[in-house]
Amino acid sequence: MRRVLLLTVLVALFAAPAAAAAPPAFWVSGHGWGHGIGMPQYGAYGYALEEGRKYDWILAHYYKGTTLGPAPIATVRVLLATGRSSVKVGSAGTFSATDAGGRTFAFPAKTLTLGPGLRVTVNGRRRALASPVTFAPGARNLQLGGRAYRGKLVVRSNGTRVNVVNSVGLERYLFGVVPDEMPPSWSTEALKAQAVAARSYAVVSRKKTGTFDLYADTRSQVYGGVPSEDARTTAAIQATAGKVVKYNGAVAWTFFHSTSGGRTAAIQHVWNASALPYLVSVADPHDSLSPYHNWGPYRYSATELRNSLGSLAPAGALRDATLSRNGSMRVETVTFRGSGGSRQVGGTSVQARLGLRSSWFAIRVLQLGGPTTSTAGKTRRLTGLARGFGSVWLERKIGTGKWTRVRDLTPAEGRVATNVRPRVTSWFRLGSLRGPSPAHRIKVTTAGAQRAAALGPLLAP
């Protein structure tokens, strides 16, 4: 029994030292801003500014195989307010209201407050108007909540809440859209391309049933009414009046976005959608004009990234991440490896969860590990991950001293390995141009002979 105990102690003392790994650090960086499908606005600007391209050429480049044709509609209905307890409708000039019963009332310049009962004062008498009520302007535009809009305002009540829809000509609708979607100071041909893309998108994306066609926000296009208008964008709209992008005779889905990152994306590579022959991946050489051509890197500890992923994270501590890409260079899937297993997640899901500007991104991983104890001067093997890094280096620190660069390392398939011979307790980490990995500590203990001498009492008869 005594010999068994002795053997157990010897194995414990002279077995290979325990190995461990510091948690990894992750860096996320990427290219572009937006879904990447269709026309990038900075790319259109670049073609107009740098190459003098005309708007029709720009549109044909980003929407392959399309032509220009006439718009099939002339008026749109834009939802401005919904579910309100009351709204304020008025004008700086005379205006009128016609209710569902066919009654028409004239008003001087004023503001009316309309609740669910749609009651107004006319010639000193309170009247309840029948929903819907259509307000028509006189010489001055109508206002909703003090903001001016062209066209008519249609107010509806369900008895408890009020909605307001702007019925306006398609061209005048664009007056309040284009300057909110593209800076009016940009090149005229880029503004014309944006005008046609916005007109086409309004036509093809409008609701086919219900009391309105379009939203006034990013669910359709940002529409700010008269206060958003600018003479430069108005001129671009008028210069392209009535023109839309068509493919095989039908109005095309003219998706647009801010910045492609250098190449646009095919629709099926970003959304769960069927391929469209005019929404394919094309080169975007002037994207470098955008401040969002490249973005990041954003550093995450393993815990921070796992917490940010939430329900998308794998089981256990996060240890690694690898990517697959599609034909548009966007991330198809990310495989996250945790201590309790792996999980594969779609690239657009990761983009949304991390709040990234696009799905064209990279995840770099840096981690170092190895034995945690050693005797003085003994060779120990350190291994780690350097995924996404072309070169890294080993750094060392003793006590509270400074980190010093020991040697350069070249990753092989995202992994590194190197030998060290610490004579005193030391910290090691991988360094890179993006920053260092978390540090790994090797505690240097007394020599083996001194440790064996401590066994004396166990050897006594």
Protein Blocks (a to p, Z undefined) as FASTA:
>chain_A
ZZmmmmmmmmmmmmccdddddddddddddededjhpajafklmmmmmmmnopafklmmmm
mmghiacdddfbfbdcddfbghiabdcdddfbdcddddfkopacddddddddddfkopac
eehiacddddddddddffbccdeehiacehjdddddehjaccddddddfklmmmmmmmmm
pcfkbcfklmmmmmmmmmmmmmmmpcfedjbfbdcbfklcccebjmlpcfklmmmmmmmg
oiacdeehiacdddddfbeolpacdfklmmccdddfklccdddfklmmpmklpgcjdddd
fklmmmmnmmmpcehjdfbdcddddfkopafbdcdddfkbccdddfklmmmmnopabfcd
cdddddddddfbdcehiacddddddehiabdcddddehjbccddfbdcddeehiacdddd
dfbdcddddddfkbccddddddddddfklmmmmmmmmmpZZ
